[in-house]
Structures are given as C-alpha cells and as structure tokens.
Amino acid sequence: MAQPRPPAGDVPAPGGDPWRAFSYVTTGVALYGLIGWGLDHWLGTTFLVAIGIVAGAAMGIFLTWKAFRPPDEAPPVPPSQTS
C-alpha cells in the first residue's frame, strides 16, 4: 500500500541538488586558489594562494547557504481599503 503524501503547501521542498553545493565550494577553492597562485608568482609572495583558498571556500559556503536556505516568508498583504 502506498504511503500517504503530506499536502504540498505544508512541508517545504529541499533546496536542491547536493552536487550543486559541492560544486560551489570546490569551484570557489579552485578559482580563488588559482588567482592567489597567479598573484604569488606575479608579486613574488608565498601567502596569497592560502588566502585565495580560504576566501574561495568561504564564498562557496556562502553561495551554498544562499541557495539552500528556506525562502523568506512574504510580508502580509494589508487589507484593501474601500472608500
């Protein structure tokens, strides 16, 4: 026998695909790490690649949070005023 499904409006749907979250974080780390590596070679420093990796991970986590957080509730609509 099939399990009863809850009404669609009562339970919020999941935010999306977990591979999307994985890609945000890994792409952020790779992109900003590569930018830091390039700046290290250009400027002759050794610390910018680490800063780029940490910044990319932070940006990826932020984008994941933005994508998967529950939607904000709409503000209540004021009743229409009739004259």
LINCORZI-V590176 format. One record per run of one state. SS is the DSSP state (alpha for helix, beta for strand, coil for the rest). FROM is the first residue (numbers start at 1). LEN is the number of residues. If there is no record, write none. Layout:
ss:SS from:FROM len:LEN
ss:SS from:FROM len:LEN
This chain:
ss:coil from:1 len:17
ss:alpha from:18 len:26
ss:coil from:44 len:4
ss:alpha from:48 len:21
ss:coil from:69 len:15
